[in-house]
Amino acid sequence: MVLIFAYYFSATIATLLTCIPIKRNWNKKIPGKCINNLVFIYINAGANIVIDFLVVGLPLPVIAQLQRNRKEIIVGTITLAIP
């Protein structure tokens, strides 16, 4: 949870500070500097994917230790994965 909070907090701050001064985010006529938004979006998406896989993988060691046959574990995992 700390990793997720730290990432989203820093991503929010980075999103707010993509342009200096901050007002330039909404009004491009104001003089200032902005980072390359496309690169920022790709990095942000990649980090989200990595964190998603980490969160999905957290219960796998516990599931692997269950004393059930392989078919029950697979069916249970698929059932829990369906939203």
N, C-alpha and C positions, 0 to 999 in steps of 0.2 A: 504494500500500500504506500510505503514511503517513496519507492521508486516512481510509482504512478503519479503521486501528488507532486513530487519534485519535477518530473518531466512536464506535466501539464501546467504547473505554475511557471516554469521557465519558458515554455512555449507561448503562454499568454503574454508574458513580459516581452518576449522576442517579437510577437505579432504586433504589439503596441509600438515597439521601437523600430519597426522596419523602415520608417522614415524619420529623419531628424530635420527640422522640428516635427513633432507628432501631428500637428495640424496639416502637414503636407500629405498625410494619408488620405484626407478627404478633399483637399484642394491642391491640385498639382501646379497651380500658378504661383504658389508660395515658394520662394527660393529655398533650397535645401538638398539633402541627399537621401536616396532610398537604396536599399539592397535589391538584388535581383530576386523578384518574387517567385519566379518559376523554380529556381534552385531551392529557395526556402520551402516551397510547397512540396517538392520531391523529398527533401530531407525530413520534413515533418511527417509525410506519409510513410516513409521508410521506418522512422522511429515508432510510429503507431503500429505498424505491422509487427515489428520485433516485440514490442510490449504485449501485443495481443497473443502472439505465440507463447511468450513466457507465461502469461496468465493461464492460457489453455493447458500448458504443460505442467502447471503446479500440482494438480491432483493425480497425475499419471503414476508416480511412485507408490502412492497409497492404493490405487486401483490395481496395480501389478501385484501387490501383496495380498489381495483378497483370496480367500480359499474357495474359489469358484472355478468351474471349468471355463475354458477359453470362449465358448459360445455364449455363455451367460454374461461374461465380461464385455464382449463385443456388443451384444444386444443392449445391455445396460448403458454402455457408453454412448451408443448411437441415440438411445432414447433420451438421455440427458442432454445431448447436443441439439436436439430439435427444440426450437424456441416455443 
